[in-house]
Amino acid sequence: MIAQPLLLLAFLLLLVWGAREAEERYPLLRKVSSAVICTLLGILLANVGVIPRGSEFMDSLSRYAIPYAIVLFVLSTRFADLKKAGPRMVFGFGLAGVGTFVGAVTASLLFAGMLGPETWKLGGTFAGAFFGGGLNFAAVGQGLEMTPSLFAGAFVVDNLSTVPWMLGQVALASAFGAAFLRRSGPPETAGSGPAMDSDALRKTWTEAKLSVSHLAVLAALPLLALTAAHQLGTLVPGVPEVLWLTTIALILGQIPAVARLRGSAMLSYFALHVFFLVIGAASDVREVISAGPWLFLYMILIILIHAAVVYGVGWLARFDLATVTLASQAAVGGPGSALALGMALRWKERIAPAVIVGIFGYGLGNYLGFATAALLQGILPG
């Protein structure tokens, strides 16, 4: 077993490299994502005894990797960009958040008996993930102190949702196209923004031109934000530190000098990979497998209720199908999958607004996740 801290850290970093190389080389693994590969590698290697399932060093990595990633990712959120998205896309994204909230609460109430006493934590974590993305899943799950095995299983299930929901929305676009067209007319073109490329968007998370000056500031900002969030969490113990951290990062992101820093998304994505390796390593494979089927059905029900709210209210409000569809995908799958779906359905005038609200979801997902968890904790027994 690799237990010596320096050797273990070197090995984990090489695993991140291997996962990234595998994603770039094999199209099938690209759909799975290197973050999921890291989670599965962590589960496998810890359960066969290559790396420790728990240690003080691994706990330290888990404790700091996610807060670091939160600050760096949320720094890219600009309130001014919402003007470019347009009011209908912003409203559509808000509607997607409502659908996610209703879905998470309803599914948690129905599945509490099968998923156990941490169902309220699952509800909050999936609510955050389906209004932001994998970063919000990790942030809320860690903030709620979900057990590692349940977290790892839920994370794998969460990542299985993106591609099926994209395919489902392609089918829904065909089925609902005529009904939405008769009620809303053709989609507007205002606020369409510049054309976007899926490979270019992906590279903002995996590649960056970094300067020493920018790297120094990006390394320091999360440490300052962590310190401030800890102090605020001590002063106001009822508010989770991760929400203070999100709020601080949102404020920092509006400062022009901070907005000009390059490489924040890439560094955040790197920290996430380390975190998911550690979470995977802390998991008992038997518990992950046993929770899998119920978690999968639970996730499907959340998305089905989300879809019913988004498409139903969107139709009643006379929204065009493109706005409704891409706002939903931006919430459930994130800006990258919204971009891919928009290109597949040739809704190019809606791509840029969907990507903008999807990025904004990184900042808002944590708030929705913790609010949902708090509500469910008060409703569910024990």
GUVEXKE-90538 format. One record per atom (N, C-alpha, C): y, x, z; residue in one letter. Coordinates in steps of 0.02 Angstrom, whole numbers, plus 32768, in hexadecimal, padded with zeros to 4 digits. Example, Ala and Ser with C-alpha at 12.3 -4.5 7.8 and 13.67 -1.06 7.14 Angstrom:
2
7EE482948186a;7F1F82678186a;7F5B82948186a;7F9082828162s;7FCB82AC8165s;80028285818As;
//
This chain:
382
7FC4802A8000m;800080008000m;803F802C8000m;806F80187FD7i;80AF803C7FD4i;80DC8021800Ai;80E380458041a;810A802D807Aa;814780568088a;814880958074q;818280C18082q;81BF80A5805Dq;81F780978082p;822F80728065p;8249808E8022p;825380CF801Cl;826F80EA7FDEl;823F80E17FA4l;81FE80EE7FB0l;81CD80E57F7Bl;81C7809B7F69l;81CA80707F9Bl;81C480287F8Fl;81FF800F7F65l;823C80267F76l;827680127F50l;8271802A7F08l;825B80687EFFa;825380837EBBa;822180597E93a;81EA80477EB5f;81B6801F7E93f;81D07FDA7E80f;81F57FBA7EADl;82117F787E9El;82427F7B7E64l;826B7FAF7E62l;829B7FB67E2Bl;82777FC17DE9l;82407FE67DEAl;82197FF07DADl;81F77FAE7D97l;81E57F847DC7l;81CA7F427DB6l;81FF7F177D93l;823D7F1B7DABv;82747EF77D89v;827A7F107D41v;82787F527D39w;827B7F6E7CF5w;82427F547CCAw;82057F547CE6g;81CC7F3C7CC0g;81D27EF27CADg;81EA7EC97CDBa;81F37E827CCDa;82277E777C96a;825E7E9D7C9Ar;82927E967C66r;82787EAD7C22r;82537EE47C20e;82377EFC7BE1e;82067EC97BC4e;81DD7EAC7BEFa;81AC7E7A7BD7a;81D07E3D7BBAa;82067E277BDBe;822A7DED7BC1e;82497DFC7B7De;82657E387B76e;82857E497B37e;82527E537AFFe;82177E697B10r;81E57E7A7ADDr;81BC7E3F7AC6r;81AE7E107AF4y;81807DD97AE4y;81A57D967AE7y;81AA7D727AAFp;81CE7D327AADp;81B57CFF7AE0p;81737CFD7AECl;81587CCD7B1Bl;81717CDB7B61l;81747D1A7B75l;818D7D2C7BB7l;81D87D217BBCl;81FB7D227B85r;82437D147B85r;824F7CCC7B9Br;82227C9F7B88k;82297C597B9Dk;821B7C527BE8k;81EF7C7D7C02v;81DF7C7A7C49v;82177C987C73v;82357CCE7C5Bs;826C7CF47C7As;82517D2B7CA8s;82757D627CA8s;82617D9C7CCFs;82657D8E7D1As;82917D5F7D2Fa;82957D4E7D76a;82547D2F7D8Fa;82377D037D66v;81F77CE47D79v;81C07D197D78v;81C27D467D48i;81917D7C7D45i;81947DA57D85i;81D17DB37D9Dc;81D87DD97DDBc;81BA7DB37E16c;81C47D727E19t;81A77D4A7E4Ft;815B7D4E7E4Et;813E7D457E13l;80F67D477E0Cl;80DA7D8C7E1Bl;80FD7DC17E06l;80E87E057E16l;80E97E117E61l;811E7DF87E82g;81237E007ECAg;80E97DDE7EEEg;80D87DA17ED8i;80A07D7C7EF6i;805F7DA37EECi;80537DB97EAEl;80147DDB7E9Dl;800D7E1C7EC3l;80407E477EBFl;803A7E8B7EDCl;80377E897F28l;80587E597F47a;80557E557F90a;80127E3A7FA8a;7FF67E0A7F83n;7FB87DEB7F98n;7F7A7E167F89n;7F827E497F5Ev;7F4A7E787F53v;7F567EB97F7Av;7F8D7EBD7F9Fg;7F987EF57FCCg;7FBD7F317FB0g;7FDD7F2A7F75v;80027F637F58v;80447F6D7F7Cv;80677F367F8Ci;80A67F397FB0i;80A17F0D7FEEi;80C87F1A8022p;80C27EF28060p;80DB7EAB8057p;80BA7E7C8079r;80CF7E368076r;810C7E2A80A3r;81167E5580D3g;81507E4E80FEg;81607E908120g;819E7EA38122s;81B47EDF8144s;81FE7EDA8150s;82177F03817Ee;825F7F02818Ce;82877F14814Fe;826D7F438127f;82917F5980EBf;82937F2080B8f;825B7EFE80AEm;82597EC6807Dm;82877E8D8094m;82887E8080D5d;82B47E4C80EFd;82FD7E5D80E2d;830F7E9C80E8s;83547EB280DCs;83677EA88093s;83397EB78066l;83467EAC801Fl;83527E628011l;83297E37802Es;83317DEF8024s;83727DD68041s;83867DF1807Br;83C17DD9809Dr;84017DE98076r;84027E218052y;84407E368032y;84417E2C7FE6y;84087E277FC6a;84077E207F7Ca;84267DDF7F65a;84157DA77F86i;842F7D667F70i;847A7D5F7F7Ei;84937D6F7FBAp;84DB7D6C7FC4p;85027D977F92p;84E77DD17F83y;85087DFC7F52y;850B7DD97F0Ey;84D27DBB7EFBa;84CE7D9A7EBAa;84FD7D5D7EB7a;85027D387EEEi;852E7CFD7EF0i;85757D117EE0i;858E7D427F04v;85D47D577EF9v;85DF7D6D7EB2v;85B37D977E98l;85BD7DB37E55l;85B97D7D7E1Fl;858B7D4D7E27f;85847D187DF5f;85BF7CE77DF7f;85D27CD37E33v;86077CA17E39v;864B7CBD7E25v;86527CFF7E26l;86917D1E7E10l;86A37D0B7DC8l;86707CF87DA0s;867D7CE77D5As;86947C9F7D51s;869A7C797D88t;86AE7C327D84t;86FA7C2D7D85t;87167C0D7D52r;875F7C067D4Cr;87707BBB7D4Ar;87997BA47D78f;87AD7B5E7D77f;87D37B4D7D37f;87F97B7D7D1Ea;88217B707CE1a;87F57B617CA5a;87B67B7A7CA6d;878A7B6E7C6Dd;87767B257C66d;877D7AFE7C9Cl;876A7AB87C98l;87957A927C65l;87D37AA97C5Ak;87FE7A8A7C28k;87E07A927BE2k;87BF7ACB7BD7k;87A07AD77B96k;87637AAA7B8Ck;87427A997BC3a;87077A6E7BBDa;87197A277BABa;87537A107BC0g;876779CB7BB1g;8750799B7BE7g;877579647BF1p;876679367C28p;872379137C21p;870D79047BE4r;86CE78E07BDCr;8693790C7BEFr;8694794B7BDCm;865D79787BEEm;865E79857C39m;8699798C7C57v;869D79967C9Fv;868279597CC4v;8695791D7CADf;867B78E07CCCf;863078DB7CC1f;861978ED7C85g;85D178EB7C77g;85AA791A7CA6g;85C779547CB3f;85A679837CE0f;85A579697D27f;85DC79497D3Cg;85DE79297D7Eg;85A978F27D83g;85A178CC7D4Dl;856E78987D4Bl;852878B77D52l;851E78F17D32a;84DE79137D38a;84D179277D81a;8506793B7DA5g;84FE794C7DEBg;84EB790F7E15g;850778D57E04v;84F578977E27v;84AC78877E1Av;8497788E7DDBg;845178817DCAg;842178AF7DF0g;843478EE7DF5t;840B791F7E1At;8407790C7E64t;844078FA7E80f;844178E67EC7f;841478AA7ED4f;841B78767EABv;83F2783A7EB4v;83A8784B7EAAv;839978757E78g;835478887E6Cg;833678B07EA6g;835C78E07EC0a;834279097EF7a;833678E17F36a;836478B47F45v;835D788B7F82v;8322785B7F7Bv;831E78397F42t;82E878087F37t;82A4782A7F37t;829D78627F12a;825D78857F0Ea;824978A07F52a;827978B87F79s;826978D27FBCs;824F789C7FEAs;826E78617FE6l;8257782A8010l;821078157FFDl;820078177FBDl;81BE78027FA6l;818878377FB2l;819A78767FAFf;816978AC7FB3f;816678CE7FF7f;818D78B68028a;819078D88069a;814B78DE8089a;812178AB8081g;80DF78AE809Fg;80B278E28080g;80BB78F18040m;80927923801Em;80AD796A8026m;80EF79718029l;810D79B48029l;811A79CE806Fl;811A79A380A1g;811E79BC80E6g;816579BE8102g;816C79DF813Cp;81AA79DD8162p;81E57A008141p;81D87A29810Ee;820F7A4B80ECe;82267A2780ADe;821379E980A6t;822779C3806Bt;827379BF8064t;829679B8809Dw;82DF79B4809Aw;82FE79F5807Fw;82DD7A2C808Dk;82F57A6C8071k;82E87A6E8026k;82AE7A558011l;829F7A537FC9l;82D27A287FA4l;82E379EE7FC2g;831379C17FA2g;835679E37F97g;836E7A067FCAg;83AD7A297FC3g;83A97A627F91g;83727A857F91t;836A7ABF7F64t;83667AA87F1Bt;83407A747F0Df;833C7A5B7EC8f;837E7A3B7EB3f;83A17A1B7EE1a;83E379FF7ED0a;84137A367EBBa;84127A6E7EE0g;843C7AA67ECDg;84287AC47E8Bg;83E77ACA7E80a;83CE7AE87E42a;83DE7ABC7E05a;83DA7A7A7E0Df;83E57A4D7DD4f;842E7A387DCDf;845A7A5E7DEEf;84A17A577DE2f;84C17A9C7DD8f;84977ACF7DD6g;84B07B137DCDg;847D7B3E7DA8g;84487B507DCAg;84167B7A7DAAg;83ED7BA07DDDg;83C87BD37DC5g;839C7BF97DF0g;83BF7C1C7E29g;83FD7C317E1El;84237C517E54l;842E7C207E8Dl;84407BE27E7Cn;844B7BB07EB0n;840A7B9E7ED3n;83D37B9D7EAEf;83927B917ECDf;83857BC67F02f;83907C057EEFa;83847C3C7F1Ea;83B47C397F59a;83F37C2B7F4Ca;84257C2B7F82a;84187BF37FB4a;840B7BB77F9Cv;84007B7E7FC9v;83BE7B877FEEv;83897B9B7FC9g;83487BA57FE9g;834A7BD98020g;836D7C0F8014q;83737C438047q;839F7C2B8081q;83D67C098070g;84037BF180A3g;83E27BBF80D2g;83B37B9880B8l;838F7B6680E0l;83517B848102l;83447BC480F4e;830C7BE88113e;82C97BC78103e;82C07BB780C5m;827F7B9B80AEm;82497BD180B5m;820C7BBC80C7t;81D67BEC80CDt;81C97C0E8089t;81BA7C508089p;81B47C74804Ap;81817C578019p;81487C418032s;81157C268004s;812C7BE77FE2s;814B7BBA8007l;81657B7D7FEAl;819E7B8D7FB9l;81C87BBC7FCCf;81FF7BD07FA1f;81E57BEC7F5Ff;81B57C197F62a;819A7C387F25a;817A7C047EF7a;81527BD77F14g;81347BA37EECg;81677B757ECCg;819A7B637EF3a;81CE7B377ED9a;81F77B597EA3a;82037B9A7EABf;822A7BBE7E79f;82057BC17E36f;81C47BCE7E39v;819D7BCF7DFBv;819E7B8A7DDAv;81967B557E02v;81997B107DE7v;81DD7B017DCAv;82127B177DECd;82567B0C7DD3d;825F7B2C7D8Ed;82457B677D85n;824C7B897D45n;82217B6A7D0En;81EE7B457D22l;81C57B217CF1l;81E97AE37CD6l;82227AD27CF5s;82447A947CE2s;826F7A9C7CA3s;82897AD77C97t;82BD7AE07C64t;82A47ACF7C1Et;826F7AF07C08v;82577AE57BC3v;823E7A9E7BB8v;82137A817BE6p;81FF7A3C7BDBp;82397A0B7BD9p;826D7A167C02w;82A679E87C01w;82CD79F07BC0w;82D17A2D7BA7m;82F27A367B65m;82CD7A107B2Fm;828A7A167B2Fl;826279F27AFDl;826879A77B07l;826A79927B47g;8272794B7B55g;82B579317B3Cg;82E979597B42q;832B79437B2Cq;832F79417ADFq;830A796C7ABEv;830779677A75v;82E979247A61v;82B479107A84a;829478CF7A76a;82C378957A87a;82E6789B7AC0l;831478667AD4l;834F78607AA4l;836578987A88a;839C78977A58a;8388786F7A1Aa;834978767A07s;8331785079CDs;8329780679DEs;830F77F97A1Ba;830277B47A2Ea;8342778D7A3Ca;837477AE7A5Bf;83B0778B7A70f;83EB77937A40f;83E177BA7A0Bg;841977C979DFg;843D778C79C4g;8417775D79AAa;84367721798Ca;845976F779C1a;843B76EF79FCa;845876C67A31a;849A76E37A49a;849D77257A52f;84DB77447A68f;850F77427A31f;84FA774B79F3l;852A774B79BBl;854C770779B4l;852576D279BBr;8542768E79B5r;8574768179EDr;8568769D7A27r;8593768D7A60r;85CF76BC7A66r;85C676FD7A56s;85FB772D7A62s;861C77457A22s;85FC773C79E9g;8616775979ABg;860577A379A6g;861B77C57972p;860C780C796Ap;862D783579A1p;8610787079B2p;862C789979E7p;867078B579D5p;869A78BD7A09e;86DC78DA79FDe;86D5792579F0e;8708794279D4t;8706798979C7t;873B79AE79EFt;8762798B7A17a;879679AC7A3Ea;877879D87A73a;87967A127A7Dg;87807A407AB1g;873E7A607AA1g;872F7A677A61s;86EE7A827A4Fs;86E77ACC7A5Ds;871D7AF17A5Ag;871B7B387A69g;86FC7B617A32g;86F87BA37A3Bp;86DC7BCE7A08p;86907BC87A04p;86757BDA79CBa;862D7BDA79C2a;860E7C0D79F1a;85D17BFF7A0Am;85B17C2C7A39m;856C7C3E7A1Em;85537C767A35d;85137C8F7A1Fd;84E67C987A5Cd;84A77C807A57s;847B7C827A91s;846B7CC97AA6s;84617CF67A76d;84527D3B7A87d;848E7D5C7AA9d;84CA7D4C7A92a;85067D687AB1a;850D7D507AF9a;84FF7D107B06l;85047CF67B49l;84CF7D167B76l;84937D1F7B5Cr;845E7D3F7B83r;84727D867B96r;84927DA97B68k;84A57DEF7B75k;84DA7DF67BAAk;85017DC17BB6t;85337DC57BECt;85117DCB7C30t;84D17DB57C34w;84AC7DBB7C73w;84827DFA7C76w;84747E197C3Ct;84467E527C3Ct;84667E937C26t;84A07E907C07e;84C27ECD7BF0e;850D7EC87BFEe;852C7F017C0Aa;85747F017C15a;858F7F487C0Ca;85CD7F4D7BF5k;85EF7F8D7BF0k;86157F977C31k;85F97FC37C5Cl;86147FCC7C9El;863E800C7CA2l;867580087CC6s;869C80447CD7s;869180527D21s;869C80907D36v;869480A37D7Cv;86C3807A7DA8v;8700806E7D90s;873180487DB6s;871980007DC2s;87017FDF7D8Ch;86E97F9B7D93h;86AB7F987DC0h;867E7FC87DB8l;86417FC97DE0l;86527FD17E2Al;86847FFC7E39a;869780067E7Fa;86B27FC57E9Ea;86DB7FA27E79v;86F87F637E94v;86C27F2E7E9Av;86967F297E68l;86617EF67E6Al;862F7F057EA1l;86267F447EB3a;85FA7F567EEAa;861B7F457F2Da;865D7F4C7F30a;86807F417F70a;868D7EF87F7Fa;869C7ECF7F4Bl;86AF7E897F56l;867A7E617F7Cl;86397E667F68p;86077E407F8Ep;86037E557FD7p;860D7E967FE6l;860B7EAC802Bl;86447E8E8053l;86807E8D8035l;86B97E6E8057l;86AE7E238060l;86937E03802Ca;86867DBB8030a;86507DAB8064a;861D7DD58068l;85E87DCC809Al;86047DD180E1l;86307E0380EBt;864E7E0C812Ct;86797DD0813Ft;86A27DB98110a;86CE7D80811Da;86A47D408129a;866F7D368101a;86457CFB810Aa;86237CFB814Ea;860D7D368164h;85ED7D3B81A6h;861D7D2881DDh;865A7D4181D8q;868D7D31820Aq;869D7CE6820Bq;86A47CCA81CFl;86B27C8281CCl;86777C5881E5l;863A7C7081D5g;85FF7C4D81EDg;85FA7C4E8239g;86137C848258t;86137C8882A1t;86487C5882BFt;86817C54829Dl;86B77C2982B5l;86A67BDF82ACl;86857BCF8274v;86737B8A8264v;86277B87825Av;86007B86828Fp;85B77B8C8289p;85957B538264p;85B67B1B825Cg;85967AE38239g;85937AEA81EEg;85B77B1B81D3v;85B97B26818Av;858F7B638179v;855B7B5E814Ep;85327B98813Dp;855C7BD18120p;85497C0E812Fe;856E7C478116e;85717C4980CAe;853B7C3280AAv;85397C368061v;856F7C0A8042v;85827BD38063l;85B97BAA8049l;85FC7BCD8051l;86067BF08089w;86427C188090w;86447C4E805Aw;860A7C6B804El;86057CA0801Bl;86167C857FD6l;85FC7C4A7FC5t;860A7C2B7F85t;86557C1B7F7Et;86727C017FB4t;86B97BF07FB3t;86E57C2D7FA9t;86D47C637FCDi;86FA7CA17FC6i;86F57CBC7F7Fi;86B87CBA7F63a;86AE7CD37F1Fa;86D47CA97EECa;86D57C677EF6l;86FB7C3B7EC9l;87467C4D7ECAl;87607C597F06i;87A67C6B7F0Di;87B47CAE7EEBi;87897CDF7EF7l;87917D217ED9l;87907D1D7E8Dl;87657CF17E72g;875E7CEB7E2Ag;879C7CD27E07g;87CA7CB47E2Cq;88087C9B7E0Dq;883F7CD07E09q;88337D097E29i;88657D407E28i;885F7D647DE5i;88967D6A7DBFp;88927D887D7Cp;88727DCE7D7Cp;88827DF87DACa;88677E3C7DADa;881B7E3A7DB6a;88027E0B7DDEv;87BA7E057DE8v;87997DE87DA9v;87BC7DB87D89a;87A17D997D4Ca;87977DCD7D14a;87BD7E027D15r;87B77E357CE0r;877E7E667CECr;875E7E647D26l;87287E927D34l;86EB7E827D08l;86CC7EB57CEDr;86927EAC7CC1r;86527EC17CE5r;861D7E9A7CDAg;85DC7EAD7CF4g;85C47E857D30g;85EB7E557D48s;85D77E307D85s;85977E097D7As;85917DE77D41a;85557DBE7D34a;85177DEA7D2Fa;851D7E247D0Em;84E37E507D06m;84CB7E6B7D4Am;84FA7E817D74l;84E77E9B7DB5l;84C97E647DE1l;84E27E277DDAs;84C67DEF7DFFs;847F7DE17DE9s;84747DE27DA8y;84327DD47D8Cy;84007E097DA4y;84167E467DA9f;83EC7E7C7DC3f;83D97E6F7E0Bf;840A7E5C7E35a;83FC7E4F7E7Ba;83CA7E157E83a;83D07DE37E58l;83A27DAA7E5Al;83597DC17E4Fl;834F7DEE7E21h;830B7E067E13h;82ED7E277E51h;83147E507E73v;82FC7E707EB0v;82EA7E3B7EE4v;83147E097EECf;83087DD47F1Cf;82C77DAF7F0Df;82BC7D9E7ECEf;82807D777EBEf;82407DA07EC6f;82447DE27EBCl;820B7E0C7ECBl;81FA7E097F16l;822D7E0C7F3Fv;82237E0C7F87v;82087DC87F9Fv;82247D927F83i;820D7D4F7F95i;81C47D467F80i;81B37D5D7F45g;816E7D597F2Eg;81407D807F5Cg;81577DBB7F72a;812D7DE57F9Da;81217DC67FE1a;814E7D9C7FF8a;81467D7C8039a;811A7D3D8037a;81017D2C7FFDs;80DD7CED7FF4s;80927CF67FFAs;80737CC48016d;802A7CC08019d;80137C997FDBd;7FED7CBA7FB0v;7FDB7C9C7F6Fv;7FB67C597F78v;7F8F7C537FAEr;7F6A7C147FB9r;7F9A7BDB7FC7r;7FCF7BE97FEDe;80007BB57FFCe;80287BA27FBEe;80387BD47F94v;805D7BC77F56v;80357B997F29v;7FF47BA87F21i;7FC97B817EF5i;7FBF7B3A7F10i;7FB57B347F51s;7FA87AF27F6Es;7FE57AC47F68s;80217AE17F6Ba;805D7AB87F65a;806F7AA87F1Da;80547ACE7EEEg;80687AC87EA8g;80667A837E89g;802D7A5F7E8Ap;80297A1D7E69p;805C79EB7E83p;806379E67EC6w;809379B67EE2w;80DA79CA7ED1w;80E87A0C7ED3l;812B7A237EC3l;813C7A137E7Al;810B7A197E4Ef;81177A0C7E08f;812779C27DFDf;810179967E1Cl;810F794E7E16l;8152793C7E35l;8162795D7E6Cy;81A179527E8Ey;81DB79657E60y;81D6799E7E40m;820A79B57E12m;821179867DD7m;81DA796E7DBCi;81DC793F7D82i;820178FF7D96i;81F378E57DD1l;821378A77DE7l;825F78B17DEEl;827478E97E08i;82BC78F77E0Ei;82DD78F57DC9i;82BD79157D98i;82DB79187D55i;82DB78D37D34i;82A578AC7D3El;82A378697D21l;82DA783C7D3Cl;82E678407D7Ei;831C78187D9Bi;836078317D84i;836778737D82h;83A478917D67h;83B278777D21h;837E78767CF6a;8387785E7CB1a;839B78157CAFa;837C77EC7CD9a;838C77A57CD9a;83D5779A7CEBa;83EF77BF7D1Bv;843477B87D30v;846377D17CF9v;8455780D7CE0v;8483782C7CAFv;848678047C6Ev;844C77F37C52y;844C77CF7C12y;846077867C1By;844C77687C53g;845E77227C5Eg;84A977197C69g;84C5773F7C97v;850D77397CA5v;853677537C6Av;851D77887C4Ag;854077A37C10g;854577717BD8g;8510774A7BCEw;851177167B9Aw;854176DE7BADw;853F76CA7BECl;856C76957C03l;85B576AB7BFEl;85C276EB7C0Aa;860777057C08a;861D77177BC1a;85F377097B8Fr;860277167B49r;860C77617B3Br;85E4778A7B5Cf;85E677D27B4Df;85BB77DF7B10f;85CE78127AE9d;85A578247AB0d;856778487AC8d;853278457AA0l;84F178607AB3l;84F378AB7ABDl;851A78CE7A95a;851E79177A9Ba;8539792C7ADFa;856D790B7AF6t;858B791C7B37t;855A790F7B6Ft;853A78D47B6Ev;850A78C27BA2v;84D078F47BA4v;84B579027B69t;847A792E7B65t;848979757B7Ct;84BF79927B64l;84CE79D77B74l;84E879DF7BBCl;850B79AC7BD6a;851F79AF7C1Ba;84E279AF7C49a;84B079877C39s;847379857C60s;844E79C87C5Cs;844A79E47C20q;84277A237C19q;844C7A5C7C3Cq;848E7A5B7C3Aa;84B57A8E7C5Da;84A97A8B7CA8a;849E7A4F7CC3a;84917A477D0Aa;844A7A5D7D1Ca;84197A447CF8v;83D37A517D09v;83BE7A987CF6v;83D07AAE7CBBg;83B97AEE7CA2g;83EC7B267CA2g;842C7B157CACg;845F7B487CACg;84807B4F7C68g;84B47B797C64p;84DA7B7F7C25p;84B27B9C7BEBp;84827BC87BFAg;845A7BE57BC4g;84307BB27BA0g;840F7B867BC5s;83E57B547BA6s;84107B1E7B84s;844B7B107B9Fa;84797AE17B7Ea;848F7AFC7B3Ba;849B7B3C7B39l;84AD7B5D7AFAl;84747B587AC7l;84377B677ADDa;83FD7B657AB0a;83F17B1E7A96a;83F77AEC7AC3l;83EB7AA77AAEl;84217A907A7El;84607AA27A8Cg;84967A8F7A5Fg;848D7AAB7A19g;84767AE97A15m;846A7B0879D4m;842F7AE679B1m;83FB7AD679D7a;83C07AB679B9a;83D07A72799Ca;83FC7A4D79BFl;840E7A0979A9l;844C7A08797Cl;84677A44796Fr;84A17A4C7942r;84DF7A27795Cr;84E97A29799Ew;85247A0C79BCw;85557A4579CEw;85687A6B799Ck;858F7AA879A9k;85D27A9A79CAk;85EE7A5F79BCe;86307A4F79D9e;862B7A427A24e;85EE7A397A3Fr;85E67A2C7A86r;85CB7A697AACr;85B97A9E7A8Ai;85987AD67AABi;85C67AF97ADDi;86027B0D7AC7a;862F7B327AF3a;86407B0A7B32a;86527AC97B2Dp;865F7AA37B6Ap;86237AA07B99p;85E67A997B7Da;85AB7A957BA7a;859E7AD77BCBa;85A97B0E7BA9v;85A07B4F7BC8v;85D37B597C01v;86107B437BF6i;86457B4B7C28i;86337B247C68i;861E7AE57C61v;860E7ABE7C9Ev;85CE7ADA7CBEv;85A07AF47C95g;85647B127CB1g;85747B4F7CDCg;85A27B787CC6i;85B77BB27CEEi;85D97B9B7D2Di;86017B657D27f;86237B4A7D62f;85F07B317D95f;85B77B1A7D7Cg;85827B027DA8g;85687B377DD8g;856D7B777DC5y;85587BAC7DF2y;857E7BA87E34y;85BE7B967E30g;85E67B917E6Cg;85D97B517E93g;85CE7B197E70l;85C87AD87E91l;85827AC87EA9l;854F7AE77E8Cg;850B7AD67E9Dg;84FA7ADF7EE7g;85157B137F06n;85077B1F7F4Dn;85217AE77F78n;855C7ACD7F68y;85787A977F90y;854C7A587F8Cy;85377A477F4Fl;850D7A0C7F47l;84CA7A167F69l;84AE7A537F65g;846E7A617F84g;846E7A587FCFg;84A07A757FF0f;84A37A708039f;84B47A29804Ff;84DE7A068029a;84EF79C1803Ba;84B179948036a;8489799E8002t;844B79777FFAt;841B79868031t;841379C68042a;83E579DA8078a;83FB79BC80BBa;843C79BC80C9a;845479A08108a;84467955810Ca;8450793180D5l;844178EA80D4l;83F778DD80DFl;83CC790280BCl;838578F780C2l;836B790A8108l;8388793E8125q;837279518168q;837F7918819Aq;83B678F48190g;83C578BC81BCg;839A787F81AFg;837F78798172i;8359783D815Fi;830E7846816Di;82F378808159l;82AA788B815Dl;8294789881A5l;8259788181B7p;8240788C81FBp;822D78D58207p;823678EB8244g;8220792D825Bg;823D79678237g;
//
